[in-house]
Amino acid sequence: MDYDFFMLKALEEARRALSMGEFPVGCVMVYENRVLVTGARHHSAPDDQNELDHAEILALRRLVGLGEKIDREKVTLFSTLEPCLMCYAATIINGIRQIVYAYEDVMGGGTNLDLKRLNPFYRDMEITVIPDVLRDESLMLFKKFFSDPHNGYLRESLLAQYTLTQ
């Protein structure tokens, strides 16, 4: 599988989100070398903010809504930012076993969760996580977001500080 090619598709989604003033997270889910569904962060602006409309959650909703019979264990999720704990858990509970991301979320990334320490439902899952695919391209989008004084989402956060010092 061409990780760069599909991460570029996720970056397109992130650019679209950024152009609408949203946090620049984009996601695509790939099955048999084709993009099945996409997602981009919504509702990160202060006047309409919620923490449910993450790119991965929106893509998962679309995947479930497809109604296609696919082997979800063969679906790969590509995200411009390391999935948070909510997105990581939702992804693996929905059967996806490979996650590829561009930029590490030093504040809220969930992919380092040690599943072996959890209950049996999670303990036996074999998850493959591949970080740093087109990291610099994604980093530039987050730098642009955090540098814009009109974007208040996570402005004073560890992620913003970490991003702006690179």
C-alpha positions as CSV (number, residue, x, y, z in Angstrom):
1,M,0.0,0.0,0.0
2,D,1.2,3.5,-0.9
3,Y,1.1,5.3,2.5
4,D,2.2,8.6,1.1
5,F,-0.5,8.5,-1.6
6,F,-3.3,7.9,0.9
7,M,-1.9,10.3,3.5
8,L,-2.0,13.0,0.8
9,K,-5.7,12.3,0.5
10,A,-6.1,12.8,4.3
11,L,-4.1,16.0,4.0
12,E,-6.6,17.2,1.4
13,E,-9.3,16.7,3.9
14,A,-7.3,18.6,6.5
15,R,-6.7,21.5,4.2
16,R,-10.4,21.7,3.5
17,A,-11.1,21.8,7.2
18,L,-8.5,24.5,7.7
19,S,-9.9,26.6,4.9
20,M,-13.2,26.6,6.8
21,G,-11.5,27.7,10.1
22,E,-11.5,24.2,11.6
23,F,-8.8,22.3,13.3
24,P,-6.8,20.7,10.4
25,V,-7.4,17.0,10.9
26,G,-8.3,14.9,7.9
27,C,-8.9,11.2,7.7
28,V,-9.4,8.6,5.0
29,M,-10.3,4.9,5.3
30,V,-8.8,2.7,2.7
31,Y,-9.9,-0.8,1.6
32,E,-8.3,-2.8,-1.2
33,N,-6.3,0.2,-2.3
34,R,-9.3,2.5,-2.6
35,V,-10.6,5.3,-0.4
36,L,-14.0,4.2,1.1
37,V,-14.8,7.2,3.2
38,T,-13.3,10.5,4.3
39,G,-13.7,12.8,7.3
40,A,-12.5,16.2,8.4
41,R,-12.8,17.9,11.7
42,H,-16.0,19.9,12.3
43,H,-17.2,22.1,15.1
44,S,-13.8,23.2,16.6
45,A,-14.8,26.9,16.4
46,P,-15.6,28.4,19.8
47,D,-19.2,29.4,18.8
48,D,-20.1,25.8,17.8
49,Q,-17.5,23.6,19.5
50,N,-18.0,20.0,20.4
51,E,-15.6,17.1,20.9
52,L,-17.6,14.5,19.0
53,D,-17.1,15.6,15.4
54,H,-13.5,14.4,15.0
55,A,-12.4,13.5,11.6
56,E,-12.1,9.8,12.5
57,I,-15.5,9.6,14.1
58,L,-17.2,11.2,11.1
59,A,-15.4,8.8,8.7
60,L,-16.4,5.8,10.9
61,R,-20.0,7.0,10.7
62,R,-19.8,7.0,7.0
63,L,-18.1,3.6,6.9
64,V,-20.9,2.1,9.0
65,G,-23.4,3.8,6.7
66,L,-22.1,2.3,3.6
67,G,-23.8,-1.0,4.1
68,E,-21.1,-2.8,2.2
69,K,-19.9,-6.1,3.3
70,I,-16.2,-5.5,3.9
71,D,-13.6,-7.1,6.1
72,R,-13.0,-4.1,8.4
73,E,-9.7,-5.8,9.6
74,K,-8.4,-5.0,6.1
75,V,-9.4,-1.3,6.3
76,T,-6.5,1.1,7.0
77,L,-7.2,4.5,8.7
78,F,-5.0,7.4,7.6
79,S,-5.1,10.5,9.8
80,T,-3.2,13.8,9.7
81,L,-3.0,13.8,13.5
82,E,-2.5,10.8,15.8
83,P,-6.0,9.7,16.9
84,C,-7.1,10.7,20.4
85,L,-8.2,8.1,22.8
86,M,-11.8,8.4,21.8
87,C,-11.0,8.0,18.1
88,Y,-8.5,5.2,18.7
89,A,-11.0,3.2,20.8
90,A,-13.9,3.8,18.4
91,T,-11.7,2.7,15.5
92,I,-10.5,-0.5,17.0
93,I,-13.9,-1.4,18.4
94,N,-15.2,-1.1,14.9
95,G,-12.7,-3.7,13.7
96,I,-10.1,-1.6,12.1
97,R,-6.6,-2.9,12.8
98,Q,-4.2,-0.6,11.0
99,I,-3.8,3.1,11.8
100,V,-1.4,5.4,9.9
101,Y,-0.9,8.9,11.1
102,A,1.2,11.9,10.1
103,Y,1.7,14.1,13.2
104,E,2.0,13.0,16.8
105,D,-0.5,14.4,19.3
106,V,1.7,15.0,22.3
107,M,-1.2,16.1,24.4
108,G,-4.0,13.7,23.6
109,G,-2.8,10.9,21.3
110,G,-4.2,7.6,22.2
111,T,-2.2,5.1,20.1
112,N,0.2,4.3,22.9
113,L,-2.5,2.8,25.0
114,D,-1.3,-0.6,26.2
115,L,-4.2,-2.8,25.3
116,K,-2.6,-5.8,27.0
117,R,-3.4,-4.2,30.4
118,L,-7.1,-3.9,29.6
119,N,-10.0,-6.3,29.7
120,P,-10.0,-9.4,27.4
121,F,-12.1,-7.7,24.8
122,Y,-9.2,-5.3,24.0
123,R,-6.3,-7.4,25.3
124,D,-6.3,-9.8,22.3
125,M,-6.5,-7.2,19.6
126,E,-3.5,-6.9,17.3
127,I,-3.3,-3.3,16.2
128,T,-0.6,-1.9,13.8
129,V,0.2,1.8,14.2
130,I,2.4,3.5,11.7
131,P,3.5,7.1,12.7
132,D,5.2,9.9,10.9
133,V,3.9,9.4,7.3
134,L,4.2,12.9,5.7
135,R,4.7,14.4,9.2
136,D,6.2,17.6,7.9
137,E,3.3,18.3,5.6
138,S,0.8,17.8,8.4
139,L,3.0,19.8,10.9
140,M,2.8,22.8,8.5
141,L,-1.0,22.8,8.6
142,F,-1.0,22.7,12.4
143,K,1.5,25.5,12.5
144,K,-0.7,27.6,10.2
145,F,-3.7,26.9,12.4
146,F,-2.0,27.8,15.7
147,S,-0.4,30.9,14.2
148,D,-3.7,32.4,13.2
149,P,-5.0,34.6,16.0
150,H,-8.6,33.9,14.9
151,N,-8.3,30.2,15.8
152,G,-8.8,29.8,19.5
153,Y,-9.2,26.1,19.6
154,L,-6.5,24.6,21.8
155,R,-4.6,27.9,21.6
156,E,-2.8,27.6,24.9
157,S,-2.4,23.9,24.9
158,L,0.6,21.7,25.1
159,L,0.0,20.7,21.5
160,A,0.0,24.3,20.3
161,Q,3.2,25.1,22.2
162,Y,4.9,21.9,20.9
163,T,3.8,22.6,17.4
164,L,4.9,26.2,17.3
165,T,8.4,25.5,18.6
166,Q,9.3,23.1,15.8
